[in-house]
Amino acid sequence: MTVAVIYGGNRPNGNTELLTDLVIKGVKVEKIYLGDFHIEPIMDMRHEEIGFQDSKDDYYTVINRILPHDTILFATPIYWYSMTGIMKNFIDRWSQMLRDANYPDFKGKMASKKAYVIAVGGDSPTIKGLPMIQQFQYIFDFVAVNFAGYILGAGNKPGDTLTDKNALYAGTELNKQLLARE
């Protein structure tokens, strides 16, 4: 088993990263911080004769890093009851991947993967974060990714999530599962 973590946060060592670090403790992972890359929003050209065009950004660099892994952790703060904008931009570009001649089996490759979502928010995240989890479920269903689970943690100020006993317990349990699969 190989694991990639896609961080969608904008604050280094933020609550989402702290919770994710607990989940991956001792697990060999490839960490991908979307904030370190320039990813353009999608230009929807699927109905144009010329189709999608290369945005000349770092998107393919990120895709090429996640495709070899069989488990992907999507780690995002909850911003306005959803994933961060940079995470959404990244996933929106999957529409382009589904039609990219250089990646003829993108959906098939994604279908072989297992995904988890780790998200932290400050406004009743275990309730108000559920629509975002459902959004991820629909996304994963569309590309046939096995949605294996999620953790919703509470945290607003730096370090707050380290006091969320339920999230810490869930993180420890997921860590045990990941370690057992190595």
C-alpha positions in Angstrom: 0.0 0.0 0.0 1.2 3.5 -0.8 -0.4 6.6 0.5 -0.5 10.2 -0.7 -1.8 13.1 1.3 -3.2 16.0 -0.5 -3.3 19.0 1.8 -5.7 21.8 0.8 -5.0 24.1 3.8 -3.6 27.5 3.6 -2.0 27.7 7.0 1.2 25.7 7.7 0.8 23.4 10.7 -2.9 24.3 10.9 -5.5 22.2 12.6 -6.2 20.0 9.6 -2.5 19.3 9.2 -2.1 18.5 12.9 -5.0 16.0 12.7 -3.7 14.5 9.5 -0.2 14.1 11.1 -1.8 12.0 13.8 -3.4 9.8 11.1 -0.2 9.2 9.2 2.2 8.9 12.1 4.6 6.1 11.3 3.0 5.5 7.8 5.2 6.1 4.7 3.3 8.8 2.8 3.9 11.3 0.0 2.8 14.7 1.2 1.5 17.1 -1.5 0.7 20.6 -0.4 -1.6 22.1 -3.0 -0.6 25.6 -1.8 2.9 24.9 -3.1 1.6 24.6 -6.7 0.0 27.0 -9.1 -3.3 25.3 -10.3 -5.6 27.3 -12.5 -9.3 27.1 -12.3 -10.9 24.9 -15.0 -11.8 26.5 -18.3 -14.7 24.3 -19.3 -14.0 23.5 -23.0 -15.6 20.1 -23.1 -18.2 21.2 -25.7 -15.7 23.1 -27.9 -14.3 21.5 -30.9 -10.7 22.1 -29.7 -11.5 20.6 -26.3 -9.6 21.4 -23.1 -6.3 23.1 -23.5 -3.2 22.8 -21.3 -3.3 25.6 -18.7 0.5 25.7 -18.4 0.3 25.3 -14.6 1.4 22.7 -12.1 -1.8 20.6 -12.3 -0.2 17.7 -14.1 2.7 17.7 -11.7 0.3 17.0 -8.9 -1.7 14.4 -10.8 1.4 12.5 -11.7 2.4 12.4 -8.1 -1.0 11.0 -6.9 -1.7 8.4 -9.6 1.0 5.9 -8.5 -0.6 5.7 -5.0 -3.4 3.4 -4.0 -4.7 5.4 -1.0 -5.3 9.1 -1.0 -6.1 11.2 2.0 -7.8 14.5 1.1 -7.0 16.9 4.0 -8.9 20.2 4.0 -10.0 22.8 6.4 -13.8 23.4 6.2 -14.2 26.9 4.7 -17.7 28.1 4.4 -19.1 24.6 4.9 -17.0 23.1 2.1 -13.5 22.2 1.0 -11.0 25.0 0.4 -10.9 26.7 -2.9 -7.6 25.3 -3.9 -8.8 21.7 -3.2 -12.0 22.5 -5.3 -9.9 23.8 -8.2 -7.8 20.7 -8.1 -10.9 18.4 -8.2 -12.7 20.5 -10.8 -9.8 19.8 -13.1 -10.7 16.1 -13.0 -13.3 17.0 -15.7 -10.4 17.9 -17.9 -8.6 14.6 -17.0 -11.6 12.6 -18.1 -11.0 13.8 -21.6 -7.3 14.1 -21.7 -5.7 12.0 -24.4 -2.5 11.8 -22.4 -4.4 10.1 -19.6 -6.8 7.8 -21.4 -7.7 5.7 -18.4 -7.8 8.4 -15.6 -11.2 7.1 -14.4 -10.0 3.5 -14.4 -6.8 4.5 -12.5 -8.8 6.4 -9.9 -11.2 3.5 -9.5 -8.4 1.4 -8.1 -7.9 3.8 -5.3 -9.2 4.1 -1.7 -9.9 7.7 -0.4 -10.3 9.2 3.0 -11.3 12.8 3.9 -9.9 14.6 6.9 -11.4 18.0 7.6 -11.4 20.4 10.5 -13.7 23.4 11.0 -14.7 25.7 13.8 -18.5 25.9 13.5 -20.0 22.6 14.5 -18.0 20.6 11.9 -19.5 17.2 12.8 -22.9 18.5 11.6 -22.1 21.4 9.2 -19.3 19.5 7.6 -21.5 16.7 6.5 -22.7 18.3 3.2 -19.0 18.6 2.2 -18.5 14.9 3.0 -21.5 14.1 0.9 -20.0 16.2 -1.9 -16.8 14.1 -1.7 -18.9 11.0 -1.8 -20.5 12.1 -5.0 -17.1 13.0 -6.5 -15.6 9.7 -5.5 -18.7 7.8 -6.8 -18.4 9.5 -10.2 -14.8 8.3 -10.7 -15.5 5.0 -8.8 -13.0 5.7 -6.0 -13.6 3.6 -2.9 -14.6 6.2 -0.2 -13.2 4.4 2.8 -14.1 7.0 5.5 -13.7 10.4 6.9 -12.8 12.3 10.1 -14.4 15.7 11.0 -12.5 17.5 13.6 -13.3 20.7 15.6 -10.8 23.5 15.7 -10.7 27.2 15.1 -7.6 28.7 16.7 -4.2 27.0 16.0 -3.9 23.8 18.0 -7.7 23.6 18.9 -8.1 20.2 17.2 -5.7 18.6 19.6 -8.4 18.9 22.3 -11.1 17.3 20.1 -11.2 13.8 21.8 -13.5 12.3 19.2 -11.4 13.4 16.2 -8.2 12.3 18.0 -9.7 8.9 18.7 -10.9 8.5 15.0 -7.4 9.6 13.8 -5.7 7.0 16.0 -8.0 4.3 14.7 -7.4 5.2 11.1 -3.7 5.3 11.8 -3.9 1.7 13.1 -5.7 0.7 9.9 -3.1 2.3 7.7 -0.2 0.8 9.6 -1.8 -2.6 9.4 -2.0 -2.3 5.6 1.7 -1.5 5.1 
